[in-house]
Amino acid sequence: MLLPWALAQADTRADKLAAAGVAEFIAAYQAWDGARFGAAAELFRQAGSNAPTSSTCFYWLGVAQFHRMLQLQTLPAASSNQLAADAAMDAALSALNLAVKLDQRHAESHALLGTLYGMKIDGNLLRAARFGPRVQTHRRQAMEFGADNPRVRYLLGTCQFHTAKKPAAQRESLASFLAAEKLFAAEAQRASGPLEPRWGHSTCLTFIGRTYELLGRRPEAAGYFRKALAQHPADHVAREGLARVTEGK
């Protein structure tokens, strides 16, 4: 008789912890604060402990660790920062792999996994042979289950961006980002639940600016860097990009 009650109590605790984690993640994202990303990750870890079959909890844990990794990579080069970033990457991979094990159709988790395994390759042929098939599998599943999801389109665009060496490939990544921008705008018109993801829009705008810059279209790049900064004033990549493309004006 006690088991259903205990399970219900655990689910309630998990929901409260996850909601607190989302609030902490949003604050961390706006301030680009690594310590707060870590605090959000801990809240999601505790939520997952209370609800070990919840793909949502492990997805959010992966998201928090992914952004913690990105924040650590923006710090001055040091062995301790790199070790911490590598640990955050591994933690994100572990959480997201569990999320797709619990829910094979979780498109955003697949998109993040494809992105992370692509980052692991980092131009190395041996790592490409090892992780390349995983990248392709997760990208394919992300699009199969979430073609209309803005974060899926945005994350796939980042993968294209980082491997694009020629203008044609850069234009393909731009098309992905512009498609994501439209999906983000549509998403913003809808009400969201407490655990529904709403991250990524401002960073997508920054990547559009970076892609326009690569293509030599400085006015368009400047416009998108300004849009990104209007949403996310702490975005140093957009700020530095805006300074580059408006230099001398």
TAJOVEN-V251500 format. One record per helix or strand. SS is the DSSP state (H for helix, E for strand). FROM is the first residue (numbers start at 1). TO is the last residue. If there is no record, write none. Layout:
BEGIN
SS&FROM&TO ; SS&FROM&TO
END
This chain:
BEGIN
H&2&31 ; H&34&50 ; H&55&73 ; H&79&102 ; H&107&121 ; H&125&146 ; H&150&163 ; H&167&188 ; H&201&214 ; H&218&231 ; H&236&245
END
